[in-house]
């Protein structure tokens, strides 16, 4: 392309263009030196420090092809950071094309273009200076961020499970004894590894590599749990190879070799998330009430993971006999056992029972509370049906998540039903006692007071409820009871059918007694 004639103002723009490019080259060279030093020292620069090869491709351009005649100025930085006074037109770094575009501008536009180019150049250089400064100080403990960088920087928080699990923030999964903590931790891991919904409710934007350290259940139980959860997700466990890894060991955080080995494992496997279960096997609990002692040990696990850009997750237990657990309410952060854990957690997933577990059913009605310093929070009802090993097909993992209000209404309704059922069982038991008091009495019957005394029931609501039940079931009927003094009183006696039934029962009991003698 031939060079075009340009006036003094256009030459000024070109000079500014050359100055920006020269400054850019100097910064590129400096950054390349920093990167070389970092590579030699084994230090990984942050993503936003940029590579020298990418930075070297930066161009600044001017174009004029907008339909309305608007003159466009565009600057590209690393192919991503764009500063523009209009629409992006070209992606060329040819100086002659640049000069041609400048020559096409009117005199009135030349000054504004020169000013815009200078402004864009300054923004570009300031950005690069900030990145260079951060790269040079990468190995320092304190990484300082100025107000301008804080205002303009990209510090976006990413979520691995939106509303539940933020990336690169320590998570605590905690709950009472036998509240499915380990199973839920494995559900988290398999959801992330497969990119399928967590608990069938919470989306997972992208697949992640997950390492699970579990030292309590044993690999046989872990395998069986994984199979059940995978079936519920309609995925093949074997297909997750490379994304889901498990070991039946947890590190002793006071053991330097354990810590260094785990750090190396996380780095070699390029794991995005590491889940350790249970926390109490990892730390020295002799000083469990000391906030500072616990904090030091927990920080070791957190830092070894975060240094490898891996999100750390700990599985821990809640305090025994806390009020929320006793009253079947959602747990709070303060319910986590041992000093330091609540303070350590930047986010949490807490599990507790909504109602008492009925042995043998395999049905768990839980509360699940999630929250974090990033601002996400929520509470849900979590119903898990695991069944029994003797069931056809064995145990399963059927999950249903409901909103907290819906779960509270359901819990209140179930509580009322259970209360009525308990009351009904007690009344039936008392009615049986009252019915037995009439055996052998005959057709004369008993007064209400005499019957209550014989059955050992109170004359109040308990006795009256039992009597009403027997009358309703046509076991007793009203009658007149004649006392020894000749007076007649209101009373009750067995119905004819019930009397015959009682006589048969009495005879059968007598026969059994004779046989046993």
Buried (B, 14 or more C-beta within 10 A) or exposed (E): EEEBEBEEBBEBBBEBBEBBBEBBEEBBEBBBBBBEBBEEEEEEBEEBBBEBEBBBEBBBBBBBEEEEEEBBBBBBBBEEBEBBBBEEBBEEBEBEBBBBBBBBBEEEBBEEBBEBBBBBBEBBBEBBEBBBBBBBEBEEEEEEEEEEBEEEBEEEEEBBBBBBBBBBBBBBBBBBEEBBBBBBBBBBBBBBBBBBBBBBBBBBEEBBBBBBBBBBBEEEEBEBBBBBBBBBBEBEBEEBEEBBBBBBEBBBBEEEEBBEEBBEBBBEBEBBBBBBBBBBBBBEBEBBEEBEBBBBBBBBBBBBBBEBBBBBBBBBBBBEEBEBBEEBBBBBBEBBBBBBBBEBBBBBBBBBBBBEBEEEEBBBBBBBBBBBEEEBEEBBBBBBBBBEEEEEEEBBBBBBBBEBEEBBEBBEEEEEEEEEEEEEEEBEEBBBBBBEBBBEBEEEBBBBEBBBBBBEBEEEEBBBBBBEBBBEEEBBBEBEBEEEEEEEBEBBBBBEEBBEEBEEEEEEEEEEEEEEE
